Amino acid sequence: MTNEGSDVSRGTSDPVASGTHLTGAERRGLDAVGRWARLPHLPAEGLARYRRWLAEEAAPAGGIGPKEVPRLWTRHLVDALTFAGPRDVDEPRRIVDVGTGVGLPGIPLAMAFPRSEVVLVDRARRRADLVRRAVRILALDNVVVVEGDAGALATAGIRPHLMTFRGSLGVPAAARLAVQAVGDGGAGVLGLSRRPESPSLPVVDGLDADLEVVRVPEDVLDSPAWLLRIRPRRDVPRRS
Ligand SMILES: C[S@@+](CC[C@H](N)C(=O)[O-])C[C@H]1O[C@@H](n2cnc3c(N)ncnc32)[C@H](O)[C@@H]1O
């Protein structure tokens, strides 16, 4: 099916009819992540429209597993917003989401930071095409989609203040890329674990960055979550 022209794109005054209604628990989850991650904007309606697009178009297209559809809100959308929590700058001028797939965590972050430029990068053409459709349907004018390998970002000179990795690169590759690409005062944030036990701090030989495991509080998500903050040391000259 195509959603362009449906109320996913148009919006409607009736949230139940449009599928953008939030339950009390969903609203509380959004408020909790908003407080913890100090989000400048809580994009409730936009996220609900994105959820509907994920269920109606991304899942049938294979961009997200069918088993994920019933738990999109907490497991994917609120989870995506947690990636802003470990940042140091209030409003990152630019955010780069590496290996975005169908826009996670990049699209929720673009909605929460409407004044930031958000670059969604994926090397898979089908994913890049799908996420381009989402950006168009959701009318996100602060988002650019780039089809290509993350390795090219090291020398692209785009210097994000927040670079995110959710299920895309492993720790060593992500940390090295963050050191090369992230702008001064910025950080890389990688989804490390959703297990209850605290993961051990990864060790990456010869890395010019400080790594820190950050725990997402349990009132924010439905299960424990751990992020890795990668802060490049800027006394070290950047190779480009
Ligand atoms: C498991 S999916 C995760 C997608 C999304 N971040 C999420 O959390 O749902 C991993 C994605 O990373 C992309 N990817 C993996 N390595 C990449 C690379 N070196 N450069 C660009 N994209 C990459 C893949 O094409 C795939 O779409």
The ligand as an SDF file (V2000), in Angstrom:
LIG
                    3D

 27 29  0  0  0  0  0  0  0  0999 V2000
   20.4540   -4.0350   12.2480 C   0  0  0  0  0  0  0  0  0  0  0  0
   20.1900   -2.6610   11.1970 S   0  0  0  0  0  0  0  0  0  0  0  0
   19.7960   -1.4280   12.4070 C   0  0  0  0  0  0  0  0  0  0  0  0
   19.0380   -0.3230   11.8070 C   0  0  0  0  0  0  0  0  0  0  0  0
   18.6010    0.7920   12.7790 C   0  0  0  0  0  0  0  0  0  0  0  0
   19.7260    1.5560   13.2800 N   0  0  0  0  0  0  0  0  0  0  0  0
   17.7760    0.2550   13.9310 C   0  0  0  0  0  0  0  0  0  0  0  0
   18.1750    0.4110   15.0850 O   0  0  0  0  0  0  0  0  0  0  0  0
   16.7260   -0.3270   13.6720 O   0  0  0  0  0  0  0  0  0  0  0  0
   21.8380   -2.1900   10.7210 C   0  0  0  0  0  0  0  0  0  0  0  0
   21.8530   -1.1990    9.5700 C   0  0  0  0  0  0  0  0  0  0  0  0
   23.1730   -0.6750    9.4890 O   0  0  0  0  0  0  0  0  0  0  0  0
   23.5310   -0.5680    8.1350 C   0  0  0  0  0  0  0  0  0  0  0  0
   25.0000   -0.6180    8.0730 N   0  0  0  0  0  0  0  0  0  0  0  0
   25.8110   -1.5930    8.5810 C   0  0  0  0  0  0  0  0  0  0  0  0
   27.1040   -1.2820    8.3730 N   0  0  0  0  0  0  0  0  0  0  0  0
   27.1150   -0.0890    7.7220 C   0  0  0  0  0  0  0  0  0  0  0  0
   28.1530    0.7420    7.2210 C   0  0  0  0  0  0  0  0  0  0  0  0
   29.4450    0.4030    7.3420 N   0  0  0  0  0  0  0  0  0  0  0  0
   27.8130    1.8880    6.6120 N   0  0  0  0  0  0  0  0  0  0  0  0
   26.5140    2.2530    6.4700 C   0  0  0  0  0  0  0  0  0  0  0  0
   25.4740    1.4950    6.9180 N   0  0  0  0  0  0  0  0  0  0  0  0
   25.7700    0.3450    7.5420 C   0  0  0  0  0  0  0  0  0  0  0  0
   22.8580   -1.7470    7.4570 C   0  0  0  0  0  0  0  0  0  0  0  0
   22.6800   -1.5330    6.0680 O   0  0  0  0  0  0  0  0  0  0  0  0
   21.5240   -1.8200    8.2230 C   0  0  0  0  0  0  0  0  0  0  0  0
   20.5110   -1.0670    7.5890 O   0  0  0  0  0  0  0  0  0  0  0  0
  1  2  1  0
  2  3  1  0
  2 10  1  0
  3  4  1  0
  4  5  1  0
  5  6  1  0
  5  7  1  0
  7  8  2  0
  7  9  1  0
 10 11  1  0
 11 12  1  0
 11 26  1  0
 12 13  1  0
 13 14  1  0
 13 24  1  0
 14 15  1  0
 14 23  1  0
 15 16  2  0
 16 17  1  0
 17 18  1  0
 17 23  2  0
 18 19  1  0
 18 20  2  0
 20 21  1  0
 21 22  2  0
 22 23  1  0
 24 25  1  0
 24 26  1  0
 26 27  1  0
M  CHG  2   2   1   9  -1
M  END
$$$$
